[in-house]
Amino acid sequence: MAIGEKALAELRLPTGDPADCPASAKRFPDGGEYRIEIPSTESPRALATVLEEADKRKVPVHRVSQGSGIMLMTDHELFEMLEIGRKRKMEVNLFIGPRATFDIGAQAFSAAGKALGLSLRGADQLRFALMDLQRGVEFGLRSVLVSDIGSLQVIGRMRQTGELPKDLIIKTSVMMAPCNPASAKLLEDLGADTINIPSDLTLPQIAGIRAALKAPIDFYVEAPDNIGGFIRHFEIPELIRVAAPVYLKCGLRNSPDIYPYGTHIENTALALSRERVRRAQIAMEMIGRYAAGAKMSPLGAADLGIPVHPRKSALAGAAKKVGRRG
């Protein structure tokens, strides 16, 4: 036996990337092989724009995700965004807390320090991230995006002990994307329910990770420029076959990085949201043309992190404001 094979086998990890890329037999609980995610949906207006465009183009949207963080949303915006998701029975996934790139340290911006990604710097930032999550949960959030392995461990433990809702979905960011089966399995063991893997992996490498995981894989079929800018539309049928259950993420090449979002760039953010939905239409047409037999999860699936009614302890005025605005 080659060096390491015994250790890998004991951990139930593949001993190599399967060159034949076997079809995945794993599925979402509803039997679906794939779902559609629109990332970088940063505000209630952006979410409304995504849904308006999706309805127009007949594009299914199971999940939207946001990158700027709960901390940069007002109570009113947070309530309104989650309320839209609750009414549409779709998952609204929000990033938590501060991050290395928001902090005073310069290493995250240096050539050698980029491995810090969006980690949390110090015990204070970890505490702030948990405070951010608690606020989101009080407003009805049931899907959280994390980019720090320590926060993943703590949040997973808090969910286990009942300090956080049992139905909270924990999604890991592409900024901590695991590149091999052991790394991916570690995130799953720490509590990740859905795992974003790098968009530059080959199909055999993806097949190796799928063999190690039960959790759904999140995959950018079109990646933003700052994580490579890959456009893998023609590979979507094979990605579904090999990686199922998989969230197909429709990012956007040749577009500005809008994190952290604010109303000063709202028009840009809305335009990008509309175009991401158009890219999702292209993805759906690709599936219809070359993988018509692939099964999509129904919208409103039971295991989605659909927002719930906010707790009474959440800001009551936020609900009234939304009600007045109609």
Backbone bond lengths (Angstrom), bond angles and torsions (degrees), N, CA, C in turn:
res aa  C-N    CA-C-N  psi(-1)  N-CA   C-N-CA  omega(-1)  CA-C   N-CA-C  phi
1 M - - - 1.465 - - 1.529 109.08 -
2 A 1.334 116.81 132.48 1.463 120.98 -179.20 1.523 110.44 -65.40
3 I 1.327 114.88 156.81 1.463 120.64 179.85 1.528 110.27 -55.78
4 G 1.304 116.38 130.65 1.459 121.44 175.69 1.514 114.76 90.91
5 E 1.331 118.37 -18.83 1.470 120.32 -175.61 1.528 111.52 -63.04
6 K 1.328 116.38 -39.42 1.462 119.97 -179.33 1.528 110.31 -64.05
7 A 1.345 116.30 -44.56 1.467 120.39 179.66 1.519 111.00 -63.20
8 L 1.324 116.89 -41.29 1.469 120.41 178.66 1.524 110.95 -65.04
9 A 1.331 115.09 -42.52 1.465 119.30 -179.40 1.526 111.43 -64.04
10 E 1.328 116.79 -38.16 1.463 120.31 179.58 1.526 111.45 -66.17
11 L 1.327 116.38 -29.06 1.465 121.12 177.42 1.525 111.78 -89.58
12 R 1.342 116.09 3.98 1.465 122.29 -178.84 1.526 111.61 58.80
13 L 1.326 114.93 42.37 1.455 122.12 178.18 1.525 109.24 -110.72
14 P 1.337 118.08 147.29 1.466 119.60 178.35 1.520 111.08 -64.99
15 T 1.309 116.22 149.43 1.464 120.42 -179.72 1.520 112.20 -92.90
16 G 1.312 116.69 3.70 1.464 121.19 176.87 1.515 109.73 -175.79
17 D 1.331 115.58 164.54 1.461 120.36 177.07 1.528 108.94 -74.59
18 P 1.336 118.15 120.62 1.472 120.01 -176.24 1.527 111.71 -69.51
19 A 1.325 115.40 109.96 1.468 120.27 -175.65 1.519 112.20 -63.60
20 D 1.349 116.70 -26.32 1.463 119.51 -178.40 1.525 113.02 -82.61
21 C 1.336 117.41 -3.64 1.469 122.11 177.62 1.533 111.76 45.50
22 P 1.309 118.09 67.79 1.470 119.59 -177.84 1.523 111.86 -63.75
23 A 1.302 115.42 151.23 1.466 120.55 177.74 1.524 109.21 -67.99
24 S 1.306 116.30 137.55 1.462 120.97 176.34 1.523 109.86 -74.81
25 A 1.336 115.84 134.64 1.464 121.00 175.86 1.523 110.93 -94.68
26 K 1.340 116.47 -1.50 1.463 120.41 -177.03 1.530 109.80 -83.30
27 R 1.334 115.12 151.90 1.458 120.86 -176.52 1.526 110.03 -144.49
28 F 1.336 115.84 163.69 1.451 120.12 167.20 1.529 107.92 -65.08
29 P 1.329 118.39 160.31 1.471 120.00 -178.82 1.524 114.30 -54.78
30 D 1.347 116.89 -28.21 1.462 120.31 179.73 1.522 112.65 -85.01
31 G 1.347 117.70 2.40 1.454 121.24 179.84 1.514 114.24 93.38
32 G 1.333 117.06 -5.37 1.454 121.02 -178.89 1.521 112.94 -71.99
33 E 1.331 114.89 150.86 1.461 120.91 177.72 1.525 111.67 -96.71
34 Y 1.331 117.60 -28.13 1.466 119.26 -176.38 1.518 111.50 -147.01
35 R 1.315 114.23 158.25 1.457 123.78 173.79 1.528 108.62 -137.64
36 I 1.322 115.95 162.43 1.467 121.60 -178.34 1.527 109.93 -108.72
37 E 1.329 115.42 131.80 1.466 121.95 177.18 1.526 109.84 -123.25
38 I 1.313 115.80 134.39 1.465 121.78 173.39 1.531 107.49 -106.98
39 P 1.329 118.29 108.80 1.463 120.69 -177.63 1.526 112.15 -83.10
40 S 1.328 115.02 174.64 1.477 122.87 174.92 1.528 112.48 55.76
41 T 1.324 115.86 38.74 1.462 121.81 175.13 1.520 106.27 -94.88
42 E 1.329 116.41 99.91 1.461 121.15 -159.58 1.522 116.93 -96.29
43 S 1.315 118.46 -7.63 1.467 119.60 -173.13 1.522 109.94 -158.15
44 P 1.329 117.39 168.00 1.473 119.39 174.90 1.524 112.68 -57.09
45 R 1.323 116.47 -40.86 1.466 119.18 179.77 1.523 111.01 -65.49
46 A 1.341 116.44 -38.03 1.464 119.65 177.79 1.524 110.24 -65.51
47 L 1.339 116.59 -40.83 1.464 120.03 178.56 1.530 110.39 -64.35
48 A 1.315 116.68 -43.61 1.465 119.97 178.02 1.527 110.80 -61.48
49 T 1.335 116.51 -38.02 1.464 121.37 178.15 1.520 111.01 -65.73
50 V 1.344 116.68 -43.30 1.465 121.38 177.32 1.525 109.97 -57.96
51 L 1.323 117.47 -46.62 1.460 120.86 -176.46 1.528 111.78 -69.66
52 E 1.316 116.08 -38.25 1.469 119.59 177.29 1.532 110.16 -61.86
53 E 1.333 115.74 -44.92 1.471 120.47 -179.70 1.528 110.28 -68.70
54 A 1.323 116.50 -38.81 1.472 120.47 179.88 1.521 111.28 -64.08
55 D 1.320 116.32 -41.22 1.462 120.13 177.82 1.525 110.59 -63.56
56 K 1.329 115.62 -41.93 1.462 120.75 -178.65 1.525 110.92 -64.36
57 R 1.336 115.97 -40.22 1.461 120.86 -175.39 1.534 113.06 -94.83
58 K 1.349 115.24 -0.24 1.474 120.64 -179.02 1.539 111.12 58.00
59 V 1.328 115.29 45.41 1.464 122.31 178.90 1.526 108.77 -103.33
60 P 1.331 119.10 124.03 1.460 120.77 176.64 1.526 110.25 -73.42
61 V 1.318 117.24 137.85 1.468 121.70 176.65 1.526 108.00 -128.38
62 H 1.315 115.79 112.18 1.461 120.57 179.44 1.522 112.10 -86.66
63 R 1.330 115.40 -33.96 1.463 120.15 -174.22 1.521 109.94 -147.71
64 V 1.318 115.87 140.23 1.463 121.06 164.76 1.525 106.88 -114.95
65 S 1.327 115.95 150.01 1.459 120.55 176.65 1.517 109.51 -130.77
66 Q 1.320 114.96 156.57 1.460 122.44 -173.18 1.519 108.50 -127.72
67 G 1.329 117.33 148.31 1.457 119.66 -174.41 1.506 117.17 -115.82
68 S 1.318 118.42 -15.84 1.467 119.86 -174.28 1.518 113.04 -79.16
69 G 1.323 117.02 -28.67 1.451 120.63 177.95 1.510 113.77 112.72
70 I 1.332 115.38 147.00 1.463 121.69 176.93 1.523 110.05 -57.63
71 M 1.334 116.47 -36.59 1.460 121.91 -173.99 1.522 113.32 -60.11
72 L 1.344 117.26 -20.02 1.457 120.20 -178.69 1.521 112.16 -102.28
73 M 1.343 116.02 19.99 1.455 120.92 174.64 1.523 109.10 -115.37
74 T 1.333 117.01 139.07 1.457 120.47 173.35 1.526 108.94 -71.09
75 D 1.317 116.91 163.94 1.466 120.55 176.61 1.522 110.92 -56.69
76 H 1.319 115.32 -42.59 1.459 120.33 -179.51 1.526 110.96 -62.45
77 E 1.341 117.02 -44.86 1.465 120.90 -179.81 1.526 111.18 -64.74
78 L 1.317 116.07 -41.62 1.461 120.50 179.75 1.520 110.76 -62.65
79 F 1.327 115.98 -47.31 1.464 120.34 178.92 1.527 110.51 -59.69
80 E 1.318 116.13 -47.36 1.466 120.45 -175.14 1.529 111.32 -64.52
81 M 1.315 117.04 -41.78 1.465 119.81 -178.69 1.523 111.10 -65.63
82 L 1.324 116.98 -43.70 1.458 120.39 179.08 1.521 111.52 -68.58
83 E 1.320 116.66 -33.66 1.461 120.13 178.58 1.524 111.14 -66.21
84 I 1.322 116.79 -39.32 1.470 120.38 176.42 1.523 109.81 -60.80
85 G 1.341 115.98 -47.15 1.454 120.20 179.80 1.515 112.49 -62.43
86 R 1.336 116.95 -39.80 1.464 120.93 -179.66 1.522 110.45 -63.73
87 K 1.326 116.55 -44.60 1.459 119.96 -178.38 1.523 112.32 -67.58
88 R 1.339 116.35 -33.14 1.468 120.03 179.23 1.524 112.73 -87.72
89 K 1.345 116.95 -2.44 1.468 121.90 -179.32 1.531 111.71 55.53
90 M 1.343 115.00 47.11 1.452 120.58 178.99 1.521 109.26 -126.41
91 E 1.306 115.78 157.97 1.462 120.49 -179.74 1.519 110.38 -79.95
92 V 1.328 115.39 130.42 1.463 122.20 173.61 1.526 106.30 -114.28
93 N 1.325 115.62 113.22 1.456 121.92 -174.35 1.529 109.12 -108.73
94 L 1.335 115.91 119.45 1.462 120.53 -175.88 1.520 111.67 -117.10
95 F 1.335 114.79 140.64 1.465 121.87 177.50 1.527 109.40 -72.26
96 I 1.334 116.20 152.34 1.462 118.86 177.59 1.521 111.90 -111.43
97 G 1.327 112.31 154.63 1.442 123.70 160.40 1.510 118.28 62.64
98 P 1.316 113.87 -177.35 1.468 119.84 173.01 1.523 108.39 -75.41
99 R 1.291 117.27 -170.58 1.461 122.75 -179.57 1.518 108.84 -164.90
100 A 1.322 116.26 169.14 1.460 119.86 -176.47 1.527 111.78 -56.75
101 T 1.338 116.23 -36.80 1.466 119.50 -177.12 1.525 113.10 -75.42
102 F 1.333 118.04 -9.83 1.461 120.89 175.31 1.527 111.09 -96.37
103 D 1.319 116.28 -8.90 1.450 121.61 -169.92 1.531 111.09 -90.55
104 I 1.335 115.95 178.91 1.463 121.16 -176.67 1.520 113.25 -82.60
105 G 1.346 118.55 -12.64 1.455 121.40 -179.93 1.517 111.68 -71.34
106 A 1.316 116.12 144.95 1.471 121.22 -177.90 1.518 112.96 -97.38
107 Q 1.328 117.57 -12.12 1.459 119.42 -173.01 1.522 112.63 -62.43
108 A 1.320 116.90 -34.74 1.465 119.87 -178.67 1.518 112.38 -62.10
109 F 1.344 117.06 -20.21 1.463 121.14 -178.43 1.525 112.27 -98.81
110 S 1.328 117.41 -4.84 1.458 120.99 -179.31 1.520 110.20 -84.69
111 A 1.337 115.69 159.00 1.467 120.50 -178.89 1.523 111.30 -59.10
112 A 1.330 117.20 -40.36 1.459 120.87 -177.22 1.526 112.40 -82.83
113 G 1.317 117.26 -16.03 1.462 120.21 -173.86 1.505 115.47 -99.21
114 K 1.331 117.51 3.98 1.458 119.85 -175.44 1.518 112.63 -66.00
115 A 1.347 116.33 -16.29 1.462 119.30 177.42 1.525 111.56 -65.31
116 L 1.345 116.64 -16.66 1.460 119.56 175.96 1.522 110.76 -63.61
117 G 1.345 115.34 -26.96 1.460 119.53 179.65 1.511 111.97 51.13
118 L 1.311 115.93 -128.59 1.459 121.09 179.44 1.522 110.27 -109.31
119 S 1.335 116.35 38.35 1.458 121.02 177.72 1.524 110.80 -65.13
120 L 1.325 114.93 161.44 1.460 121.11 175.67 1.523 108.26 -93.55
121 R 1.324 116.11 128.61 1.466 121.45 -177.54 1.528 110.13 -95.05
122 G 1.318 115.83 110.56 1.449 120.51 174.72 1.520 114.20 85.23
123 A 1.342 114.69 166.22 1.467 121.31 -178.40 1.520 111.75 -67.25
124 D 1.329 117.54 -31.84 1.465 119.82 179.46 1.519 111.07 -63.69
125 Q 1.340 116.85 -46.24 1.470 118.52 179.79 1.529 111.36 -63.21
126 L 1.317 117.15 -36.73 1.459 119.97 176.27 1.523 110.60 -60.90
127 R 1.325 115.91 -44.06 1.469 120.36 178.34 1.523 110.60 -64.85
128 F 1.323 117.39 -41.49 1.465 120.55 178.95 1.538 110.52 -61.28
129 A 1.332 116.23 -40.32 1.470 120.02 -179.80 1.523 110.97 -62.98
130 L 1.339 116.70 -39.80 1.468 120.42 178.60 1.532 110.67 -68.51
131 M 1.323 116.59 -35.09 1.463 120.26 175.27 1.529 110.12 -64.41
132 D 1.329 116.06 -40.52 1.465 120.84 179.58 1.526 110.28 -63.04
133 L 1.332 115.77 -43.41 1.460 120.33 178.72 1.525 110.95 -63.80
134 Q 1.331 117.68 -42.94 1.457 120.81 -179.13 1.528 110.80 -60.03
135 R 1.321 116.10 -40.66 1.469 120.28 177.37 1.529 110.42 -62.00
136 G 1.340 116.81 -45.13 1.452 119.95 178.86 1.514 112.37 -60.47
137 V 1.338 116.47 -43.23 1.461 121.78 -179.49 1.523 110.64 -62.40
138 E 1.335 117.13 -40.76 1.467 120.34 179.16 1.520 111.72 -62.48
139 F 1.343 116.30 -28.49 1.459 120.72 178.43 1.530 112.46 -87.47
140 G 1.347 117.18 -0.48 1.459 120.40 176.24 1.509 115.33 106.86
141 L 1.318 118.67 5.22 1.459 122.12 179.42 1.528 110.68 -62.74
142 R 1.336 116.16 136.19 1.454 120.10 177.16 1.537 112.11 -132.58
143 S 1.328 117.33 18.96 1.464 121.20 177.21 1.515 108.36 -151.20
144 V 1.334 115.94 119.12 1.458 120.79 -173.37 1.527 109.89 -122.54
145 L 1.338 115.56 143.39 1.457 122.76 -178.96 1.524 109.15 -108.62
146 V 1.330 116.16 122.77 1.464 120.71 -177.70 1.522 110.13 -120.92
147 S 1.342 115.59 151.57 1.464 120.05 -179.46 1.520 111.60 -132.03
148 D 1.315 117.38 13.80 1.453 121.98 -177.05 1.528 108.77 -130.56
149 I 1.317 116.87 128.36 1.467 120.59 -173.45 1.521 112.43 -66.19
150 G 1.347 116.57 -32.96 1.457 119.39 177.64 1.512 112.13 -67.36
151 S 1.336 116.52 -42.90 1.464 119.39 178.74 1.524 110.45 -65.89
152 L 1.324 117.19 -34.51 1.465 120.58 176.19 1.526 110.30 -59.83
153 Q 1.309 116.41 -45.56 1.463 120.28 179.76 1.522 111.83 -62.26
154 V 1.341 116.59 -45.09 1.465 120.50 -177.48 1.526 110.75 -67.56
155 I 1.323 116.99 -44.27 1.465 120.51 -179.10 1.527 110.41 -65.30
156 G 1.336 115.75 -40.62 1.461 119.06 176.66 1.522 111.96 -60.51
157 R 1.333 116.16 -40.85 1.468 121.05 178.60 1.529 110.57 -67.12
158 M 1.337 117.74 -42.24 1.461 121.20 -179.71 1.532 111.35 -64.21
159 R 1.315 116.67 -35.17 1.469 119.80 176.67 1.525 110.12 -67.97
160 Q 1.325 115.20 -39.83 1.462 120.68 179.94 1.523 111.80 -62.15
161 T 1.337 117.10 -39.56 1.463 121.70 -176.11 1.527 112.73 -85.76
162 G 1.344 117.03 -6.11 1.456 119.86 179.43 1.513 114.20 91.57
163 E 1.341 118.26 2.19 1.468 120.46 175.77 1.524 111.27 -70.61
164 L 1.315 116.59 -22.66 1.455 123.41 173.65 1.525 107.76 -124.21
165 P 1.335 118.22 155.49 1.464 120.44 -177.43 1.528 112.77 -57.87
166 K 1.317 115.36 140.13 1.463 120.91 -179.93 1.522 112.03 -63.76
167 D 1.348 116.96 -26.20 1.460 120.13 -177.49 1.527 112.61 -93.68
168 L 1.338 117.83 12.52 1.466 121.14 177.81 1.524 109.73 -70.30
169 I 1.337 116.86 124.98 1.461 122.29 176.08 1.525 108.86 -85.81
170 I 1.327 116.73 130.00 1.461 121.54 176.88 1.530 107.86 -109.42
171 K 1.309 115.61 115.42 1.471 122.85 -178.05 1.526 108.44 -110.95
172 T 1.325 117.31 133.81 1.466 119.89 179.00 1.522 110.68 -95.81
173 S 1.314 114.49 142.44 1.462 122.72 -174.58 1.517 112.12 -75.34
174 V 1.328 115.41 153.85 1.460 121.23 172.68 1.525 110.78 -62.22
175 M 1.337 117.74 -20.18 1.458 120.69 -179.76 1.528 112.54 -75.52
176 M 1.326 118.25 -7.32 1.462 120.92 171.15 1.530 109.06 -126.11
177 A 1.342 114.97 34.02 1.453 121.62 -172.05 1.525 111.69 -63.58
178 P 1.336 117.59 126.70 1.467 121.55 178.76 1.524 110.91 -77.45
179 C 1.321 115.34 137.80 1.462 120.29 -175.74 1.521 113.96 -101.88
180 N 1.329 117.79 -2.64 1.460 119.79 -178.42 1.528 109.48 -146.87
181 P 1.324 118.16 164.69 1.468 120.87 -176.28 1.522 114.26 -58.64
182 A 1.340 117.91 -38.62 1.466 120.23 -177.75 1.523 110.96 -66.20
183 S 1.333 116.90 -42.10 1.467 120.66 179.05 1.521 111.06 -65.30
184 A 1.336 116.25 -41.84 1.462 120.28 179.21 1.522 111.03 -64.16
185 K 1.326 116.47 -42.78 1.466 120.61 -179.77 1.518 111.35 -65.26
186 L 1.339 117.46 -34.07 1.460 121.04 177.47 1.526 110.50 -61.14
187 L 1.341 117.71 -44.15 1.461 121.04 179.01 1.525 110.50 -62.87
188 E 1.325 116.72 -41.02 1.463 120.57 177.89 1.527 110.41 -63.25
189 D 1.321 117.42 -43.31 1.461 121.49 -179.50 1.524 111.99 -63.58
190 L 1.336 116.48 -29.74 1.468 120.74 179.93 1.528 112.34 -81.48
191 G 1.336 117.13 -8.50 1.460 119.03 175.61 1.514 116.28 126.18
192 A 1.329 118.25 -1.69 1.468 119.87 -179.12 1.524 110.52 -66.86
193 D 1.338 115.96 131.22 1.463 122.03 179.20 1.514 112.53 -95.98
194 T 1.322 117.23 -19.57 1.455 122.44 -176.82 1.528 106.44 -154.40
195 I 1.337 116.93 128.10 1.463 121.28 -163.82 1.527 110.67 -125.06
196 N 1.333 115.00 122.38 1.460 121.86 179.57 1.522 108.94 -85.41
197 I 1.324 116.74 115.54 1.457 120.30 178.89 1.527 109.68 -99.83
198 P 1.332 118.32 161.82 1.468 120.19 -178.06 1.520 112.48 -59.81
199 S 1.316 115.39 146.70 1.465 120.87 -176.87 1.513 113.29 -84.30
200 D 1.345 117.54 -2.28 1.458 119.53 -178.73 1.524 112.53 -104.87
201 L 1.335 117.62 10.85 1.454 119.81 179.12 1.529 110.94 -75.36
202 T 1.328 115.43 147.42 1.465 120.17 176.23 1.526 109.63 -76.31
203 L 1.314 116.43 164.46 1.463 119.98 178.40 1.535 111.99 -60.53
204 P 1.342 120.88 -42.64 1.466 119.27 175.30 1.529 112.53 -60.97
205 Q 1.327 117.87 -37.94 1.470 120.03 177.75 1.525 111.11 -65.87
206 I 1.328 116.59 -39.20 1.465 120.64 176.92 1.523 110.14 -65.13
207 A 1.334 116.48 -40.49 1.467 120.69 178.79 1.525 110.74 -61.88
208 G 1.337 117.12 -37.07 1.460 120.82 177.69 1.511 111.68 -64.43
209 I 1.336 117.00 -41.67 1.465 121.00 178.41 1.525 110.27 -67.58
210 R 1.325 117.02 -41.37 1.466 119.76 179.36 1.528 110.88 -61.27
211 A 1.325 117.59 -36.40 1.463 120.65 179.96 1.525 111.62 -62.26
212 A 1.335 116.25 -28.20 1.468 120.53 -177.43 1.519 113.08 -89.06
213 L 1.329 117.92 -18.92 1.468 121.90 -170.36 1.522 112.70 -108.58
214 K 1.332 115.24 146.64 1.458 122.07 164.58 1.521 109.82 -96.34
215 A 1.336 116.53 -31.40 1.470 122.46 -174.38 1.525 111.16 -66.82
216 P 1.342 117.08 150.64 1.458 120.13 172.28 1.524 111.52 -59.39
217 I 1.316 115.18 148.79 1.463 122.88 174.84 1.521 108.57 -98.57
218 D 1.327 116.09 137.21 1.463 121.52 171.79 1.522 107.35 -102.10
219 F 1.340 116.36 132.86 1.463 118.01 -174.41 1.527 110.67 -143.98
220 Y 1.329 115.86 125.20 1.466 121.79 174.88 1.525 109.22 -73.15
221 V 1.324 117.67 107.94 1.461 119.08 173.30 1.527 109.90 -77.52
222 E 1.329 115.58 -19.41 1.465 121.51 165.73 1.514 106.17 -136.23
223 A 1.328 115.71 120.88 1.454 121.01 -173.37 1.521 111.31 -101.24
224 P 1.336 117.78 142.07 1.465 120.07 173.31 1.526 110.61 -58.47
225 D 1.310 115.60 158.85 1.468 120.22 -177.50 1.522 112.57 -59.26
226 N 1.343 116.93 -35.92 1.465 118.36 -174.21 1.524 113.77 -74.08
227 I 1.333 117.43 -4.93 1.468 119.25 171.90 1.528 110.58 -123.50
228 G 1.325 115.80 23.22 1.466 119.49 171.77 1.509 116.07 124.17
229 G 1.337 117.41 -29.96 1.460 120.08 177.62 1.527 114.97 69.44
230 F 1.324 117.61 27.11 1.466 120.32 -178.06 1.529 111.25 -74.75
231 I 1.327 116.81 140.76 1.464 122.54 176.12 1.523 107.04 -121.21
232 R 1.344 116.14 106.01 1.462 121.10 -170.94 1.536 111.50 -117.85
233 H 1.334 115.66 38.68 1.462 120.28 -174.97 1.528 112.93 -58.45
234 F 1.334 117.52 -42.32 1.459 119.41 -176.98 1.524 112.24 -69.62
235 E 1.334 117.50 -16.43 1.457 120.79 179.11 1.530 112.68 -89.80
236 I 1.325 117.30 -1.75 1.463 120.21 -176.36 1.535 112.13 -55.50
237 P 1.336 119.87 -46.70 1.468 118.35 179.04 1.531 113.16 -56.84
238 E 1.332 117.12 -42.61 1.460 120.06 179.05 1.525 111.55 -71.17
239 L 1.317 117.08 -35.10 1.467 120.14 176.91 1.527 110.28 -61.64
240 I 1.317 116.77 -41.76 1.469 120.13 177.78 1.524 109.77 -64.07
241 R 1.317 116.84 -46.26 1.467 121.11 -177.38 1.530 111.86 -61.33
242 V 1.336 116.17 -42.62 1.467 121.06 -173.16 1.531 112.33 -86.79
243 A 1.340 117.43 -35.48 1.476 120.96 -169.45 1.520 114.26 -101.74
244 A 1.322 119.25 -7.05 1.472 121.25 -174.89 1.532 111.17 -51.35
245 P 1.337 116.06 141.15 1.466 128.84 -3.13 1.527 111.07 -77.48
246 V 1.343 115.54 135.60 1.461 119.92 -172.58 1.527 110.69 -137.08
247 Y 1.330 114.74 138.74 1.462 121.91 168.96 1.522 107.55 -91.15
248 L 1.323 117.46 118.73 1.457 121.75 175.87 1.520 108.48 -86.64
249 K 1.323 115.68 113.67 1.456 121.49 -176.16 1.525 109.61 -97.48
250 C 1.304 115.72 123.29 1.462 121.01 -178.65 1.513 109.40 -100.08
251 G 1.317 115.25 87.06 1.461 120.75 175.27 1.518 109.41 -80.78
252 L 1.311 116.65 -160.05 1.461 118.29 -173.59 1.523 110.78 -149.45
253 R 1.316 114.86 117.10 1.464 121.95 175.70 1.528 109.93 -74.34
254 N 1.326 116.38 155.04 1.471 122.19 173.98 1.524 111.80 58.68
255 S 1.333 114.76 46.90 1.465 120.06 178.84 1.526 109.25 -138.28
256 P 1.335 117.61 153.01 1.456 119.97 -178.19 1.524 112.21 -73.12
257 D 1.321 115.77 152.18 1.461 121.94 173.01 1.531 107.21 -76.97
258 I 1.325 117.53 119.18 1.467 120.02 -174.78 1.525 113.31 -102.53
259 Y 1.342 117.66 10.39 1.462 119.87 178.13 1.528 109.77 -89.53
260 P 1.325 118.85 133.86 1.457 127.56 -6.46 1.531 111.46 -80.45
261 Y 1.329 114.90 135.89 1.464 121.83 -178.26 1.522 111.74 -74.53
262 G 1.323 115.25 149.45 1.462 122.47 170.89 1.519 108.62 -155.88
263 T 1.319 117.20 171.65 1.465 120.39 -176.31 1.524 112.53 -66.25
264 H 1.335 116.91 -14.45 1.463 119.84 178.61 1.532 111.84 -67.93
265 I 1.335 117.72 -18.18 1.464 120.64 176.84 1.531 110.75 -123.85
266 E 1.317 115.61 27.70 1.464 119.82 -175.03 1.520 112.66 -60.49
267 N 1.331 118.03 -44.62 1.464 120.08 -177.87 1.528 111.33 -60.12
268 T 1.327 115.49 -39.83 1.468 119.71 177.63 1.522 110.23 -64.24
269 A 1.334 116.39 -46.43 1.467 120.59 -178.52 1.526 111.72 -60.71
270 L 1.330 117.15 -39.96 1.465 120.52 -179.91 1.526 111.03 -68.36
271 A 1.331 116.19 -39.24 1.470 119.81 177.91 1.530 110.64 -64.04
272 L 1.314 116.33 -40.79 1.465 120.20 178.27 1.529 110.96 -65.39
273 S 1.335 116.90 -38.20 1.462 120.77 178.21 1.520 111.35 -61.42
274 R 1.319 115.80 -44.51 1.465 119.41 179.21 1.533 111.02 -61.32
275 E 1.342 115.71 -42.32 1.466 119.01 -177.41 1.529 111.62 -70.08
276 R 1.334 117.90 -33.28 1.467 119.31 176.84 1.534 110.42 -62.39
277 V 1.319 116.79 -36.88 1.467 119.74 177.38 1.527 110.16 -67.67
278 R 1.322 116.96 -37.97 1.470 119.33 176.60 1.523 110.42 -62.70
279 R 1.341 116.20 -38.42 1.466 120.16 176.99 1.536 109.69 -64.90
280 A 1.327 116.78 -36.28 1.461 120.17 177.42 1.525 110.78 -65.66
281 Q 1.335 116.72 -34.72 1.467 119.66 175.42 1.529 110.13 -62.69
282 I 1.325 116.62 -41.09 1.465 120.47 176.91 1.519 110.01 -60.52
283 A 1.339 116.22 -42.71 1.470 120.60 178.81 1.526 111.12 -61.68
284 M 1.337 117.00 -43.73 1.459 120.56 -179.80 1.531 111.21 -65.38
285 E 1.323 116.54 -37.90 1.467 119.61 177.27 1.524 110.85 -66.40
286 M 1.342 116.32 -36.19 1.459 120.59 176.70 1.540 110.17 -63.07
287 I 1.331 116.48 -41.77 1.465 120.50 177.94 1.532 110.02 -64.49
288 G 1.320 116.43 -45.16 1.465 120.27 179.74 1.518 112.64 -61.35
289 R 1.332 116.26 -33.11 1.460 120.87 -176.66 1.534 112.35 -80.97
290 Y 1.337 115.92 -40.08 1.466 119.38 -170.15 1.528 114.57 -119.83
291 A 1.318 117.97 -7.41 1.465 119.84 -179.33 1.517 109.86 -145.92
292 A 1.307 115.81 49.02 1.464 121.11 -173.72 1.527 112.14 -60.89
293 G 1.325 116.97 -22.99 1.457 119.66 -179.30 1.515 114.49 -83.42
294 A 1.324 117.06 -8.31 1.465 120.18 -179.48 1.527 109.47 -66.91
295 K 1.326 116.43 137.43 1.456 120.84 -175.46 1.531 110.72 -97.65
296 M 1.312 115.82 123.16 1.458 121.87 177.00 1.518 110.11 -91.45
297 S 1.330 117.24 141.37 1.465 120.61 173.37 1.524 109.70 -62.15
298 P 1.318 118.17 146.76 1.463 119.75 174.55 1.518 110.77 -68.91
299 L 1.302 116.93 152.30 1.459 120.19 172.93 1.524 108.84 -65.85
300 G 1.325 116.53 146.98 1.454 120.73 179.64 1.512 113.70 75.35
301 A 1.343 117.74 21.45 1.467 121.74 -178.82 1.521 110.85 -55.45
302 A 1.323 116.12 146.81 1.466 122.01 -171.24 1.517 113.69 -63.04
303 D 1.333 117.93 -29.30 1.466 119.56 -176.45 1.518 113.63 -91.51
304 L 1.315 118.54 3.57 1.463 121.15 174.80 1.535 109.92 -68.86
305 G 1.326 116.09 150.88 1.466 120.48 177.95 1.519 110.50 -82.27
306 I 1.314 116.75 64.24 1.472 121.73 -177.85 1.522 109.33 -73.63
307 P 1.329 118.63 131.80 1.471 120.12 179.46 1.523 111.81 -58.38
308 V 1.322 115.62 151.78 1.465 122.04 177.24 1.525 108.63 -115.03
309 H 1.314 116.13 174.95 1.455 120.30 177.89 1.526 110.05 -59.80
310 P 1.322 118.06 140.54 1.471 120.17 179.50 1.516 111.68 -67.33
311 R 1.325 115.75 154.63 1.450 120.44 175.86 1.528 109.55 -69.67
312 K 1.321 115.33 156.71 1.463 119.30 178.45 1.514 111.46 -63.03
313 S 1.346 116.57 -23.60 1.458 120.13 -179.18 1.526 112.65 -74.17
314 A 1.362 116.77 -16.34 1.462 119.61 177.37 1.527 109.11 -69.35
315 L 1.303 115.44 161.47 1.462 120.79 -174.12 1.528 111.23 -59.53
316 A 1.331 116.60 112.36 1.465 121.33 -177.65 1.520 111.38 -64.96
317 G 1.321 116.38 -33.06 1.461 120.22 -177.92 1.507 113.14 -63.04
318 A 1.337 117.47 -28.30 1.464 120.21 -179.21 1.518 109.66 -62.35
319 A 1.322 118.01 -44.42 1.456 121.74 -179.56 1.523 110.66 -63.49
320 K 1.341 116.56 -40.65 1.455 119.63 -179.23 1.512 111.24 -63.67
321 K 1.339 116.58 -40.62 1.462 120.53 -179.67 1.512 110.37 -62.67
322 V 1.351 116.45 -44.15 1.461 119.38 179.44 1.522 109.92 -62.94
323 G 1.341 116.71 -41.21 1.455 120.86 179.21 1.512 112.40 -61.42
324 R 1.337 117.28 -40.51 1.451 120.37 179.38 1.507 112.19 -66.74
325 R 1.352 115.49 -32.20 1.452 118.96 -178.70 1.521 111.78 -79.54
326 G 1.346 116.63 -11.62 1.443 120.39 177.04 1.502 113.46 80.54
